Amino acid sequence: MLRLLIADGNDRAARDRHVAATGRTSAESYAAVVRDLRPEISCHLVSPADADATLPATLADVDGVIFTGSTLRVSEGTPEVRRQLVLMRAALDAGLAIFGSCWGVQVAATVAGGRAAENPRGPEYGFARSITPTEEGRTHPLLAGRPATWDAPAIHADAVLQPPPGARVLAGNRILGIQAIEIRQGDGWFWGTQYHPELDLDEVAAMLRLCDTAIVAAGLAEDPETVAAYADEIAGLQTGEPTAVRRLAWRHGLGPEVLEADRRRREIGNFLTRLSTGED
């Protein structure tokens, strides 16, 4: 049985807010996706931001690692951040397969010598639009099955602005040049996306509500009530009846790469397939 360590990027306060909004932690959301895609994989959840976190005695006990999103910022360099940099470095040094979205990409890039900070082109709240593979990305197994362009759930202000030496940038869009990346260090390898393939649409809506102040401050919405109304429509894409979903999808310009769970989670499925085959 394959063993997967899922590292929740949030500190305790942010995890509590996330649970209040969605009913589960970010790590629990990832574990649910993994169980749905590969029920034979065993998931062990940890919170490495916490000083009292219980981590495996040795990373030799796991076959791979997933890093979730987070409200933390790598540039702040707090103890909560540093503990996760240490875990990422240890996982790469141990030669493990690693996947990460959003925060996970920023941690991996920082450890490998890249730079993550606030994106000067602005944040993405809701969806990253018109993601396009690079020449390398068109044939890379992380993006296998993706079309020529696609949209994906995204909630971020920070991003990887400078990739590490030797990294392969696999996709980008007009807001961010690094939407998907491969990083290798020693025998370890990391695949990741700045966007969130793990999020269901009701979770996207919940996170938008949590970010309402930041969204207004970014000039993307007039007030929190506007954010709430938008979030309600995004949640309706998952919970509404078919006619309502069709109309909402048309209104927001969203297609099957977002609306269908198997397509939305494609990068996670590709990572788990590669993990299962034992290739690097």
N, C-alpha and C positions, 0 to 999 in steps of 0.2 A: 504493500500500500504506500502510495506517495504521501509525504508529509509536508504541509505548507504552513509556514509561519506568516501570519497576517499582522503587520505592525500598524496600529492606529496612530496616525500622525498628530492627533489633537492632544492638548493637555486636558487635565481633568475637568476644568470649567467648561471648555468648549465641547467635550464629550457630553457633559450633562445637558448643555443647550441643544446639542444634536439629538440626543435621546428624547428630550421634551418635544422637539419639532417633528421627528420622524418615527419615534418608537424604538429606535435601535442605534447603536454606534456605527461609525463608518466601517470599522472592522467587521461588525456583524453583517452589514450590508454586503460587503465583499464576500464574506463566507457564504452568504445565501446564494450569491451568483455562482461561486465555485461549486457549491453543492448541486445547483441546478444544471450546470454544464458538465461537471464531472463528479458524480456522487461518490465515486470510489476514493477521492482524495480526502485525506484527513487534515482538518484545519485547526491550528493552535493560535489563539488570539492573544496579543500582547499590547501593552501601552508604553512604549519605550520613552515617551516624554516624561513619565513619572519617575522620580528618584527611587521609589520603592517598587518599581516594576519587577515582576518575576520573569526573567528571560530563560530560555533553555540553557542548561549547563554548558552545552557546546553546540555550535551550529552544525556539527556533524550529524546531529539528530534530525535535521530537516533536509528536504530536497530542494526547496525553493522558498522565496520570500516575496510577499506583496507589501508595498507601502501605500497607504491610503492618502487621501487629501488631508488638509489641515488648515486651521486659521492662523497658524504660526508663520513667521517670516524668517527665512534663512539669514537674511542680512542683520537681524537683531542679535544673533549669536548668544541667545540665552541658554542656560543650562538645559532647558527642554529641547532646544534645537541641537545643542552639542551632543546630547545623548543619542539622538537619532543619526547624526553624522557618524558617530562611532559605530553604531549598529550597521549602517550601510557599508562603511569601510570594511568592517569585519566580514560581512556577507560576501562582498566582492573578493576579499582576500581568501575566503574559504572556497572560492570557485563556484559559488552558487548561481543559479538562475534567479533573476529578480525582475519583478514587474512593478511599476508604479504609475499612478496618475496624479497630475497636478503637483502637489507637494512632493510626492515621491520622485518626480522628474527633477525638481529643483534640488533635492537632497543629493541624488545621484550625481548630477552635474557638478555640484559644488565639491563633493568628495573627489571627483576625478579631475578637478582643475578648471571647471567652467565657472560662469558667473550667473547668479540668479538675483533679480531685483525687480522693482516695480517697472512694468512695461511702459515706456514713454509713449507708445501708440495708444494706450488706454486699456481698460479692463474688458473682459468678456463676462457678461452676466446673463445666463440663460443658455445660449448656444454659440459655439464657434461655427461660423458660416464659411462655406466654400473652402473647406480644407482640401489641399491638393498635394499629392505625393511629389517628392523630388524624383529625379532620375533614379537614384538608388532606391527610393521608397516604392517605386512601381513594381519592383520584383522582390521586395523584402518580405519574408514570411510574417512579420508582425502585421502587415497591412493586407495580407492575402484575402481576397474577396471584396475589398473595398472598391467602389467605382472610381471614375476619373476625378470626381469631386464629391464631397459629402459634408453634412452638418453633424454636430455631436454636442451633447450637453457640456457646458463649460461654466465654471464659476471661479474667476481668478482676477487679481490685479497684478500680482507678481508672476514672473515667468523666467525661463532660462533665456538670457540675452546673449550670452557667449557660450557656445558649446565647448566641452572639454577637448583637448588635443586628441585627434584620432577618432572622435565620435562621428557617427553617421547620422546626419539630419535626414529624416525620412518624409516629413510632411510639414507644411506651413500654410498660412493664409495671409490676408492683407493686414491683419492685426498683429500677427506674431509669426516670425519666420521659423520657429521651432515648435511645432505642434506634436511631432512624434520623433523619437530618437532611439538610437542604439548606442550604448556605452559599454566598452570593455576595459577591464582593469585586471591585470594578472589573469587568472583562470576564470574569473567571474564575468558574467555578462548581464546587462540590464536592458530591458525593453520598456519604453514608457510613452505616455501621451500626456500633453498638458490638459487635454480635455478629459472628461469623465465617462468612459464607456460603462462603468459599473452602475451608474445612477438610473433608477426608474424615474419616470416623469413626475410622479407625485413627490419624490425626493428632491428633484430639481426645484419644484414649486416651494417646498419647505425651506430649502436653502436660500432661495430668492427672498423669502419673507425674513429670514435671519439676517440677510444682507441689505435690508431696505434702506438703512441710513447711508451705507456706502454707495448704493446705487443712485440715490438722490444726490449725494455729494459729487458723484461723477458726472452729473448732468444728464443722466439717462432717463430719469423719471422726475415728474414735477414734485411728487410727495409720496409718503409711504402708502397712502391709499391707492395710488396708481400702481405701485409695485404689487400690492396685494391683489388688485384686480387682474393684473397680468399673470401672477402666480396661480390664481384660480383657474384661468384659462389653460395654463400649461398642465395643471393637475387634471383638468377635464379631458385632456388628450388621452389619459390613461383610464379614467373612471367613467367617462361619459358613454352614452349609447352611440351606436355606430354613425347615425346621421349627424349627431352633434360633433363627434370626433372628426368626421370628414370635413365639416364646415370649419372647425377650429384649425385643422391642418392646413386648409386652404388659406385661411386668414393669416397664419403665421409662416406660410411658405415652407412647411416641413413635410418630408417624405418618409419612405420606409426605413431609411438608414437611422432615423430617430424613432419612428413610431413602432418598429418591430424589435422586440427585445433581442432576438438572436443576432440581428444586424447591428444593433446598438452596442452589443457586447463583443463584437467580433475580435477586437485585439486581445481581450482576455481569453477568449476561446483559442486563439492562435498561440498565445503564450502557453496555455495549459497543454495544448497538443505537443508543442515543442518540448515542454518539460517531461511529458509522458514518454516521448520517444528517446529521451536521453541525449539528444543532439545539442550542440551549442552553436 
